[in-house]
Each structure stands twice: as structure tokens, then as C-alpha cells.
Amino acid sequence: MADYFLDDRIKEGKGAKVAVYYEDKQYTYSEIQRMANRCGNALLTLGVEMEDRVLISLPDCPEFIASWFAIAKIGAVITMVNGGTGQETSRSSSGTILNRTESTPTACTSR
């Protein structure tokens, strides 16, 4: 899916076109691809392998999109918690989520 929704758009010459509008900023396909590639490389450096589960706990934001594409590109399994609900996730519930999803690394923010 990352190939179709991101990489193929760039191959079509749409790299400079806006892919994401977030708050008062715009992100092009190329910018999202760079973010995803950086994140994917970081996950690989951490030892994430194909079919490993990676948890995303982020609000709806460009970092969520880049993390999602990064995990998909490296062939890991995407598990998600919607961080945009406005509800705080306690440490104990975070531990429960990690245990149930059997995720190793987690993409999250302190926003």
C-alpha cells in the first residue's frame, strides 16, 4: 500500500504536490516519503524485522502517516491505538495494549 499511495505518486511526478494538510502546514508527497523512509530506517536499525508488530500511538498527524507508511514499507505489522481521542492513556493500559498486540517498538508522542 505504501508503494501505491506514496511511492507511485512520486514516480508519476507528483512529489511536489500537497499530500497532507495539517493545521497550518502542508506536506508534499516527497516530504511524507522522506519522513517515512527515515522512520523505516530507524526501525530497521532498532532490529525490527518483517512481520514484527509495531504499535503506533499517535494522534491524527503527519507523523502518524509517516509511521504507518514506514512500518508498511519494511513489512512489519501495523498495530494502532487512536491517540487522537483526547483521552490520556495510563501506563498500566499502555502495558496492556503492548502485551495484547505483542508489539515491540512503539511510535508515540508526548503532545
RADA-V902869 format. One record per residue. N is the residue number from 0. RES is the residue in three letters. PHI is phi as a letter, one per 30 degrees, with the letter a starting at -180 (* if undefined). NEAR is the number of other C-alpha atoms within 12 Angstrom. D_LAST is the distance of its C-alpha to the last C-alpha in Angstrom with 1 decimal. Layout:
N	RES	PHI	NEAR	D_LAST
N	RES	PHI	NEAR	D_LAST
//
This chain:
0	MET	*	16	27.8
1	ALA	d	26	25.8
2	ASP	d	20	29.2
3	TYR	d	15	30.1
4	PHE	d	24	27.0
5	LEU	b	35	26.0
6	ASP	d	27	28.7
7	ASP	d	17	31.6
8	ARG	d	23	30.2
9	ILE	d	24	30.2
10	LYS	d	16	33.7
11	GLU	d	16	34.8
12	GLY	i	14	33.9
13	LYS	c	19	30.8
14	GLY	e	23	28.4
15	ALA	d	19	28.1
16	LYS	d	19	27.5
17	VAL	d	19	24.2
18	ALA	c	25	22.6
19	VAL	b	26	19.2
20	TYR	c	17	18.4
21	TYR	b	17	14.7
22	GLU	h	10	14.2
23	ASP	c	8	16.7
24	LYS	b	13	17.0
25	GLN	c	18	19.3
26	TYR	b	25	19.4
27	THR	d	26	22.8
28	TYR	e	34	24.0
29	SER	d	28	24.7
30	GLU	d	27	21.2
31	ILE	d	37	19.8
32	GLN	d	36	22.6
33	ARG	d	25	22.0
34	MET	d	26	18.3
35	ALA	d	31	19.7
36	ASN	d	28	22.5
37	ARG	d	22	20.5
38	CYS	d	32	18.3
39	GLY	d	33	21.6
40	ASN	d	22	23.4
41	ALA	d	21	20.9
42	LEU	d	31	21.2
43	LEU	d	22	25.0
44	THR	d	13	25.0
45	LEU	d	15	23.3
46	GLY	j	18	26.3
47	VAL	d	29	24.9
48	GLU	c	24	28.0
49	MET	e	19	29.1
50	GLU	i	19	28.6
51	ASP	d	25	26.1
52	ARG	c	30	23.3
53	VAL	b	40	19.7
54	LEU	c	34	16.9
55	ILE	c	39	14.0
56	SER	b	34	11.2
57	LEU	b	30	8.8
58	PRO	d	25	8.6
59	ASP	d	26	11.4
60	CYS	a	27	10.8
61	PRO	e	28	13.2
62	GLU	d	31	11.7
63	PHE	d	33	12.6
64	ILE	d	36	16.0
65	ALA	d	36	16.6
66	SER	d	43	15.9
67	TRP	d	42	18.1
68	PHE	d	36	20.8
69	ALA	d	38	20.7
70	ILE	d	40	21.3
71	ALA	d	33	24.0
72	LYS	d	32	25.7
73	ILE	d	32	26.2
74	GLY	i	23	27.6
75	ALA	d	28	25.2
76	VAL	c	28	24.4
77	ILE	d	32	21.2
78	THR	c	30	19.8
79	MET	b	31	16.8
80	VAL	b	31	14.8
81	ASN	d	21	13.4
82	GLY	d	24	9.7
83	GLY	c	19	10.2
84	THR	d	12	12.6
85	GLY	i	12	10.7
86	GLN	c	13	12.1
87	GLU	d	19	10.7
88	THR	c	21	12.3
89	SER	d	10	14.5
90	ARG	d	10	15.7
91	SER	d	11	19.1
92	SER	d	14	18.0
93	SER	d	23	15.9
94	GLY	d	17	19.2
95	THR	d	15	21.2
96	ILE	d	24	19.3
97	LEU	d	24	19.8
98	ASN	d	17	23.4
99	ARG	d	16	24.2
100	THR	d	22	22.9
101	GLU	h	21	24.4
102	SER	d	28	21.5
103	THR	c	26	21.5
104	PRO	d	32	18.5
105	THR	b	33	15.1
106	ALA	c	33	12.5
107	CYS	b	25	9.0
108	THR	b	19	5.5
109	SER	c	10	3.8
110	ARG	e	13	0.0
//
